Amino acid sequence: MKLPAPFFIVGSPRAGTTLLARMLDRHSRIAVYHETHYYPLFRSELTRYGDLRAPENLARLIDDVREVVRVQGFLAPPRREEFLELLPEPTFEGVFAALLWINARRHGKARAADKTPGHHAYLSEILDRFPTSPVIFVMRDPRGAVPSMRLALRASLSSAARMWNEAFRSYSRFSGRVYLIRYEELVAAPEETLKATCAVLGERFEDEMLRFSERVPERLAALPNFQKLLQGVDAGAADGFLRLPPEDIRQIEALCAEGMESLGYAFSAGEAPILSMPPVSKLAIAVDRLRYYGVDRRRWRRGWMRWRILLRLRLRRPADWNPR
């Protein structure tokens, strides 16, 4: 079965990737999966599954993906047979594509897509293994993205700035092979931005895309970080950083100066002094993760799911997982 190549939405956290995804998902032909996290969950442990051409190894990966889908709760867990029916080839990328196509088929759509901001860190592989797939890269003024990360992800200012800089570096590296959308343009001129995006995807613009707030998935609407989706497009959101304390603005500009200048974001007072990012210690990473999980049961549940999968993989005997 020959199905259209999926496309991908990546970018900085809290930059409008979910807003764009919900708009595109309202298109009659497009289904966008909300954050599979496929690469960060499985890529580092891929060798432990062994040669995926072996049916038992392929089944292990598919079953672990099914477990992730179950815990995420955005899609009823597919049967293993559904994966095998749509699997283009027994590979890591083939399983990913099958998951996205299952989601599209469940929604009666012809085009499949994934929206996972952090997949920008895996663009080299994605562009290589999905050569005909469009990749949309969403960026936002760091003075808007960083405070939003601090609130939604419980990140420190320096950690949030680091995440923005990592996304910028990924964009800078692959800028000639991805399509850039700025959050500011999306909220200021949603129809024009969507028409241009549809042209990149080879689809016709549909007015229904602008009415995305009428059908936000129940699971997504229940999450505190996505309540604004129910209110439609807020054209004034791009200027929200003007209410930040001046010292926060200066610090964000200094930490993200290179990317701001490259992307054309004007500094608040001429040029900003460039501050190098402080080195990241293992302790700082651990503190960031604990701060992220906090007392949020949903986050701990997802974390435990990943740890359980990793533990199961790492307890397998080497003879079980060494590729042939």
Secondary structure, DSSP 8 states (H G I E B T S, - for coil): ------EEEEESTTSSHHHHHHHHHTSTTEEEEE---HHHHHGGGGGGG--TTSHHHHHHHHHHHHHHHHHH-SS----HHHHHHH-SSSSHHHHHHHHHHHHHHHTT-SEEEEE-GGGGGGHHHHHHHSTT--EEEEE--HHHHHHHHHHHH---HHHHHHHHHHHHHHHHHHTTTSEEEEHHHHHHSHHHHHHHHHHHHT----GGGGGGGGG--HHHHTSGGGGGGGG---GGGGGGGGGS-HHHHHHHHHHTHHHHHHHT---TTSS----------HHHHHHHHHHHHTT-HHHHHHHHHHHHHHHHHHTS-HHHHS--
